[in-house]
Amino acid sequence: MEVDILAIGVHPDDVEISAAGTLLAHIAMGKTAGIVDLTRGELGTRGTAQTRDAEAAEAAKILGVSFRKNLEMADGFFTNDETHVRKVIQVLRLHKPTIVLCNAIADRHPDHGRAAALINDACFLSGLIKIETAYNGQVQQAHRPKAVYHYTQDRYIKPDFLVDISAHVKTKEAALRAYKTQFYNPNSDEPGTYISSPEFFASIFNRNAEFGRQIGVAFAEPFTSYKIIGVKNLFNLL
């Protein structure tokens, strides 16, 4: 299935935290979107890989994406090498996204920046016809997304642009709450973590509100781009 936007995260819940509103906004415009998780988040302190699988599936239903798949790379230990790049290239050539959204270029969690580099490299190399890949025995055609945008995660990174998500904040919150083992749950008896406090959950939307204020809307999600962004119409920047 081809999609307009492919959102990639190294851990299930990365996309929901940082780009769920953007996916919802574009799906509401009639665009198609899918999610790919690189790992199952199996090193997470709370929950298990199996509970994370179920939570990710529930969040995908709430978001209304066309599909969600997991490449089952090793959480914490994947590398930006040929084997891993080829896995991402296969997905890019299969779904042929116009736009890819992916992890922050640098962040508190070392997996995030490493995933950003891996995905960025794969998006470029996927366009080279001399790199041969196959999926289910079928030779794939080269495909390079027109744009790769990196969402912001824990650390502040000055954004290159902001996406208005004001109409979709409640659905974003519902998708995040699907991760019952990861975020704040007063009934949980699992160890506390950096992301399991009520303050962390609130900070997601506080940040969206702060970015929204900067463009005169209620909530917005920030993105960065290595590529300089151009427009044909100045009014598209309003």
C-alpha positions as CSV (number, residue, x, y, z in Angstrom):
1,M,0.0,0.0,0.0
2,E,1.4,3.4,-1.0
3,V,1.0,6.3,1.4
4,D,1.5,10.1,1.3
5,I,3.2,10.2,4.6
6,L,5.3,7.5,6.4
7,A,6.1,8.2,10.1
8,I,9.0,6.2,11.4
9,G,9.9,5.9,15.1
10,V,12.6,3.9,16.7
11,H,10.4,3.0,19.6
12,P,6.6,2.5,19.7
13,D,5.1,5.8,21.1
14,D,7.8,8.0,19.5
15,V,5.5,8.9,16.7
16,E,2.5,9.5,19.0
17,I,4.5,11.8,21.3
18,S,5.9,14.0,18.6
19,A,3.9,13.7,15.4
20,A,0.5,12.2,16.1
21,G,-1.2,15.6,15.7
22,T,0.5,16.1,12.3
23,L,-0.6,12.7,11.1
24,L,-4.2,13.4,12.2
25,A,-4.3,16.8,10.6
26,H,-3.2,15.4,7.2
27,I,-5.4,12.3,7.4
28,A,-8.3,14.8,8.0
29,M,-7.2,16.5,4.7
30,G,-7.6,13.3,2.8
31,K,-3.9,12.2,2.9
32,T,-2.9,8.7,3.7
33,A,-0.3,7.8,6.4
34,G,1.4,4.7,7.8
35,I,3.7,4.1,10.8
36,V,6.8,2.0,11.0
37,D,8.5,1.2,14.3
38,L,12.1,0.1,14.1
39,T,12.1,-1.8,17.4
40,R,9.6,-3.2,19.9
41,G,10.9,-1.1,22.7
42,E,11.9,-4.2,24.5
43,L,14.4,-2.5,26.8
44,G,11.7,-0.3,28.3
45,T,11.5,-0.6,32.1
46,R,7.7,-0.8,32.2
47,G,5.7,-3.4,30.4
48,T,7.0,-5.9,27.9
49,A,7.5,-6.2,24.2
50,Q,4.2,-8.0,23.9
51,T,2.2,-5.3,25.8
52,R,4.0,-2.6,23.7
53,D,2.8,-4.4,20.6
54,A,-0.8,-4.3,21.7
55,E,-0.6,-0.7,22.8
56,A,1.0,0.3,19.5
57,A,-1.8,-1.5,17.6
58,E,-4.5,0.3,19.7
59,A,-2.8,3.7,19.2
60,A,-2.7,3.1,15.4
61,K,-6.5,2.4,15.4
62,I,-7.1,5.6,17.2
63,L,-5.0,7.6,14.8
64,G,-6.6,6.0,11.7
65,V,-3.4,5.2,9.9
66,S,-3.5,2.8,6.9
67,F,-1.0,0.4,8.6
68,R,1.6,0.0,11.3
69,K,4.5,-2.4,11.1
70,N,7.6,-3.2,13.2
71,L,11.0,-4.0,11.7
72,E,12.1,-5.7,14.9
73,M,15.5,-4.2,15.1
74,A,17.3,-4.6,18.5
75,D,16.3,-1.9,20.9
76,G,19.4,0.0,22.1
77,F,21.8,-2.0,19.9
78,F,20.8,-1.5,16.2
79,T,23.4,0.2,14.1
80,N,23.5,2.4,11.0
81,D,24.9,-0.3,8.7
82,E,24.0,-1.9,5.4
83,T,21.8,-4.6,6.9
84,H,19.6,-2.1,8.8
85,V,19.6,0.5,6.0
86,R,18.3,-2.1,3.6
87,K,15.4,-3.0,5.9
88,V,14.3,0.6,5.8
89,I,14.9,0.9,2.0
90,Q,12.5,-2.1,1.5
91,V,9.8,-0.3,3.5
92,L,10.3,2.9,1.6
93,R,10.2,1.2,-1.8
94,L,7.1,-0.8,-0.8
95,H,5.0,2.1,0.5
96,K,6.5,4.9,-1.7
97,P,5.8,7.8,0.7
98,T,6.1,11.4,-0.6
99,I,7.1,12.6,2.9
100,V,8.9,10.8,5.7
101,L,8.6,11.9,9.4
102,C,11.3,10.5,11.7
103,N,13.2,10.8,15.0
104,A,15.0,13.9,16.3
105,I,18.4,14.5,14.9
106,A,19.9,14.5,18.4
107,D,18.2,13.7,21.7
108,R,18.5,12.5,25.3
109,H,18.0,8.8,24.2
110,P,20.9,7.7,22.0
111,D,18.6,5.6,19.9
112,H,16.8,8.7,18.6
113,G,19.7,10.4,16.9
114,R,21.1,7.1,15.6
115,A,17.7,6.3,14.1
116,A,17.4,9.7,12.5
117,A,20.7,9.2,10.7
118,L,19.8,5.7,9.7
119,I,16.4,6.8,8.2
120,N,17.9,9.8,6.6
121,D,20.6,7.7,4.9
122,A,18.0,5.1,3.8
123,C,15.8,7.8,2.3
124,F,18.6,8.9,0.1
125,L,20.0,5.5,-0.8
126,S,16.5,4.2,-1.6
127,G,16.6,6.4,-4.7
128,L,19.7,4.7,-6.2
129,I,18.8,2.2,-8.9
130,K,22.0,0.2,-8.4
131,I,21.0,-0.8,-4.9
132,E,18.8,-3.8,-5.4
133,T,16.2,-5.0,-3.0
134,A,13.3,-7.4,-3.2
135,Y,10.1,-7.8,-1.1
136,N,8.2,-11.2,-1.1
137,G,10.3,-12.3,-4.0
138,Q,9.5,-9.2,-6.1
139,V,12.3,-6.9,-7.3
140,Q,11.6,-3.4,-6.0
141,Q,11.9,-0.1,-7.9
142,A,14.0,2.7,-6.6
143,H,12.0,5.4,-4.7
144,R,13.2,8.5,-2.9
145,P,10.8,10.5,-0.7
146,K,10.6,14.1,-1.7
147,A,11.1,15.3,1.9
148,V,12.4,14.0,5.2
149,Y,11.3,15.9,8.3
150,H,12.6,15.2,11.8
151,Y,10.2,15.7,14.8
152,T,11.4,17.1,18.1
153,Q,11.5,14.8,21.1
154,D,12.9,15.4,24.6
155,R,15.5,18.1,23.9
156,Y,14.6,21.5,22.5
157,I,15.7,21.9,18.9
158,K,14.8,25.2,17.1
159,P,12.2,24.1,14.6
160,D,12.3,25.0,10.9
161,F,8.5,24.9,10.7
162,L,5.4,24.2,12.9
163,V,2.3,22.2,12.1
164,D,-1.1,23.4,13.6
165,I,-2.6,20.4,15.4
166,S,-5.2,22.4,17.4
167,A,-8.2,20.4,16.1
168,H,-6.6,17.1,16.9
169,V,-5.2,17.4,20.4
170,K,-7.9,15.2,22.1
171,T,-7.3,12.4,19.6
172,K,-3.5,12.7,20.1
173,E,-4.0,12.4,23.9
174,A,-6.2,9.3,23.4
175,A,-3.5,7.7,21.2
176,L,-0.9,8.4,23.9
177,R,-3.1,7.0,26.6
178,A,-3.2,3.7,24.7
179,Y,0.3,3.2,26.1
180,K,-1.0,2.2,29.5
181,T,2.3,0.7,30.7
182,Q,4.5,3.6,29.5
183,F,2.8,6.8,30.7
184,Y,1.4,7.9,34.0
185,N,-1.0,5.4,35.5
186,P,-1.9,5.9,39.2
187,N,-2.9,2.2,39.4
188,S,0.4,0.9,38.2
189,D,2.8,-0.9,40.5
190,E,5.7,-0.9,38.1
191,P,8.9,1.2,38.7
192,G,8.7,4.9,38.0
193,T,10.5,6.1,34.9
194,Y,11.4,9.3,33.2
195,I,8.3,9.3,31.1
196,S,5.8,7.7,33.6
197,S,5.3,10.8,35.7
198,P,2.2,13.0,35.3
199,E,4.5,16.0,34.7
200,F,6.1,14.3,31.7
201,F,2.7,13.6,30.1
202,A,1.6,17.2,30.7
203,S,4.8,18.5,29.3
204,I,4.0,17.0,25.9
205,F,1.0,19.2,25.5
206,N,2.5,22.2,27.3
207,R,5.2,22.1,24.6
208,N,2.6,21.9,21.9
209,A,0.8,24.8,23.4
210,E,4.0,26.9,23.6
211,F,4.8,26.2,19.9
212,G,1.2,26.9,19.0
213,R,1.3,30.3,20.7
214,Q,4.3,31.2,18.5
215,I,2.1,30.9,15.3
216,G,-1.1,32.2,16.8
217,V,-2.9,28.8,17.3
218,A,-3.7,26.7,20.3
219,F,-1.3,23.7,19.7
220,A,1.5,22.9,17.2
221,E,4.1,20.3,16.6
222,P,7.7,21.2,15.6
223,F,9.9,19.8,12.9
224,T,13.4,20.3,11.5
225,S,14.7,19.7,8.0
226,Y,18.2,19.3,6.6
227,K,16.8,20.4,3.2
228,I,15.9,24.1,2.7
229,I,12.2,24.4,2.4
230,G,10.8,26.4,-0.5
231,V,7.3,27.5,-1.5
232,K,5.7,28.9,-4.6
233,N,3.1,30.9,-2.8
234,L,3.9,33.2,0.1
235,F,0.3,32.8,1.4
236,N,1.1,29.1,2.2
237,L,3.3,30.5,5.0
238,L,0.5,32.2,6.8
